[in-house]
Amino acid sequence: MHQGKVRYLGSSSYSGSQIVEAQWVARKRNLQRFVTEQPPYSLLVRGIEEDVLPTAQRHGMGTLTYSPLAGGWLSGRWRKDSASAPTSSARPPARFDMSTPGNQRKLDAVEDLAVLAEQAGLSVIEMAVAFVINHPGVTSAIIGPRTMEQLDAFLPAADITLSTDVLDRIDEIVAPGVTVNPIDNSYGDHELLPDQRRR
């Protein structure tokens, strides 16, 4: 930053405790601090609501979320009647193996969310993106359209505010702070390593 090569620093997929530690180290060593965090966030991956979003807000950080469609799960393509393996090698197979209990739970949630979106007069994409960008702790969301058609499907969400009834129903389908399939959490390490266990 002093050389002008970058203007701001940010972290990506940090847990709440890592954000706090990074802020503390920057202050203690009189260094530039991270001013933004980039975590995954979607209707199916809500784990950051529990700690990451409030921590970033307390430290005055922006939150630039990614994967509002949960890696394509909320694109309308993945439904119980049409579930199949993705063709792209860039997609982790474990996240799309329809035989696993975690992904079966995602399919159930996607079905319920699709019904809710239809009842609200929205596409699943519009509801998913509106949900993410309207959270008070979210500064913006990274979207990844590859075609103009995909971009056109995203854009209406910028002008949508979800009603309290819709938000309450979303919370019934996927509870706040919950990631439907824990393998989708791309931040922090929720597994206690053997040397960190009490016994």
C-alpha positions in Angstrom: 0.0 0.0 0.0 2.8 2.4 0.8 4.2 1.7 -2.7 0.8 2.3 -4.3 0.6 -1.2 -5.7 -2.7 -1.8 -3.8 -5.2 0.6 -2.4 -7.0 -1.6 0.2 -6.5 -5.0 1.8 -9.1 -7.7 2.3 -9.4 -11.2 3.6 -11.2 -14.1 2.1 -13.0 -17.0 3.8 -11.8 -15.9 7.3 -13.7 -17.1 10.3 -14.8 -14.6 12.9 -11.9 -15.4 15.2 -9.4 -15.0 12.3 -10.9 -11.6 11.4 -10.5 -10.4 15.0 -6.9 -11.7 15.1 -6.0 -10.0 11.9 -7.5 -6.7 13.1 -5.6 -7.1 16.4 -2.2 -7.8 14.7 -2.6 -4.9 12.3 -3.3 -2.5 15.3 -0.5 -4.0 17.4 2.1 -3.7 14.6 0.8 -0.5 13.2 0.1 -2.1 9.9 -2.7 -1.5 7.3 -5.7 -3.5 8.3 -8.1 -5.6 6.3 -11.1 -3.5 5.3 -13.2 -6.2 3.7 -14.0 -9.8 4.1 -15.0 -12.1 1.2 -17.0 -15.1 2.5 -19.5 -17.5 0.7 -23.1 -16.6 1.4 -26.4 -17.8 0.0 -29.8 -19.2 1.0 -28.1 -22.6 1.5 -24.9 -21.4 3.0 -25.8 -19.1 5.9 -23.1 -20.0 8.4 -21.5 -16.5 8.2 -24.6 -15.0 9.8 -23.6 -16.5 13.1 -20.2 -14.9 13.5 -18.5 -13.6 10.4 -21.1 -10.9 9.5 -21.4 -9.4 13.0 -17.7 -9.5 13.5 -17.0 -7.7 10.2 -19.7 -5.1 11.1 -18.1 -4.5 14.6 -14.8 -3.8 12.9 -16.2 -1.5 10.3 -15.3 -3.9 7.4 -17.2 -4.3 4.2 -18.4 -7.8 3.3 -18.0 -8.8 -0.4 -19.9 -12.1 -0.5 -19.5 -14.7 -3.2 -21.6 -17.6 -4.6 -25.1 -16.2 -4.0 -26.4 -19.1 -6.1 -24.6 -21.7 -3.9 -22.4 -22.9 -6.8 -25.4 -23.2 -9.1 -27.7 -25.0 -6.7 -30.1 -22.0 -6.8 -29.9 -21.4 -10.5 -33.0 -23.5 -11.1 -31.0 -26.3 -12.7 -30.7 -28.6 -9.7 -34.1 -30.0 -8.7 -35.2 -33.4 -7.5 -36.7 -34.3 -10.8 -33.6 -33.2 -12.8 -30.7 -33.8 -10.4 -27.6 -34.9 -12.2 -23.8 -34.5 -11.8 -22.3 -31.2 -13.1 -20.3 -31.4 -16.3 -17.7 -28.9 -15.3 -14.6 -30.3 -13.7 -14.3 -27.0 -11.8 -17.2 -28.0 -9.5 -16.1 -30.2 -6.6 -17.7 -33.6 -7.0 -18.5 -33.9 -3.3 -20.7 -30.9 -3.5 -22.8 -32.4 -6.2 -22.9 -36.1 -5.3 -26.7 -36.5 -5.1 -26.4 -39.7 -3.0 -25.0 -37.9 0.1 -27.3 -36.9 2.9 -26.0 -33.3 2.9 -26.8 -32.9 -0.8 -30.2 -34.6 -0.3 -31.0 -32.0 2.3 -29.9 -29.3 -0.2 -32.3 -30.7 -2.8 -35.2 -30.7 -0.3 -34.4 -27.0 0.6 -34.1 -26.0 -3.1 -37.5 -27.5 -3.7 -39.1 -25.5 -0.9 -37.3 -22.3 -1.9 -38.4 -22.8 -5.5 -42.0 -23.0 -4.4 -41.6 -19.9 -2.2 -40.1 -17.9 -5.0 -42.9 -18.9 -7.3 -45.5 -17.8 -4.7 -43.7 -14.5 -4.3 -43.7 -13.9 -8.1 -39.9 -14.3 -8.4 -37.4 -16.6 -10.0 -35.2 -18.6 -7.6 -32.2 -16.5 -8.9 -33.9 -13.2 -8.1 -34.9 -14.3 -4.6 -31.5 -15.8 -3.9 -29.5 -12.7 -5.0 -32.0 -10.3 -3.3 -31.7 -12.3 -0.1 -27.9 -11.9 -0.1 -27.6 -8.2 -1.1 -30.3 -7.0 1.3 -28.6 -8.3 4.4 -27.5 -5.2 6.4 -24.0 -6.8 6.9 -23.4 -7.4 3.2 -21.8 -4.6 1.2 -22.1 -6.4 -2.2 -22.2 -9.8 -3.8 -19.9 -11.3 -6.5 -22.0 -12.8 -9.3 -20.5 -15.0 -12.0 -22.6 -14.8 -15.2 -21.0 -16.3 -18.3 -23.6 -15.2 -20.8 -25.8 -12.1 -21.3 -28.8 -14.3 -20.6 -27.4 -15.2 -17.2 -26.6 -11.6 -16.4 -30.2 -10.6 -17.3 -31.4 -13.2 -14.8 -29.4 -11.6 -12.0 -30.0 -7.9 -12.6 -33.7 -7.6 -11.4 -32.6 -8.7 -7.9 -31.0 -5.3 -7.4 -34.4 -3.7 -7.2 -36.1 -6.4 -5.1 -36.7 -6.1 -1.3 -38.0 -9.3 0.1 -41.1 -9.0 2.4 -41.0 -10.0 6.0 -43.3 -12.9 5.2 -40.9 -14.2 2.6 -37.9 -13.8 4.9 -39.7 -15.6 7.7 -40.5 -18.5 5.4 -36.9 -18.6 4.2 -35.8 -18.9 7.9 -38.2 -21.8 8.3 -36.6 -23.6 5.3 -33.0 -22.8 6.2 -32.5 -21.5 9.7 -30.4 -18.4 10.2 -26.7 -19.2 10.7 -27.1 -22.7 9.2 -25.3 -24.2 6.2 -27.4 -27.0 4.9 -24.4 -29.1 3.9 -21.4 -28.3 6.1 -19.0 -29.3 3.3 -20.1 -26.0 1.6 -18.5 -23.9 4.3 -15.4 -22.4 2.7 -14.2 -20.6 5.8 -12.8 -21.6 9.1 -12.1 -25.1 10.2 -15.0 -26.5 12.3 -13.3 -29.8 12.8 -11.4 -30.2 16.1 -8.0 -31.6 15.2 -6.8 -34.5 17.5 -4.2 -32.4 19.2 -6.9 -29.8 20.1 -9.4 -32.2 21.6 -9.8 -32.4 25.3 -9.3 -36.2 25.3 
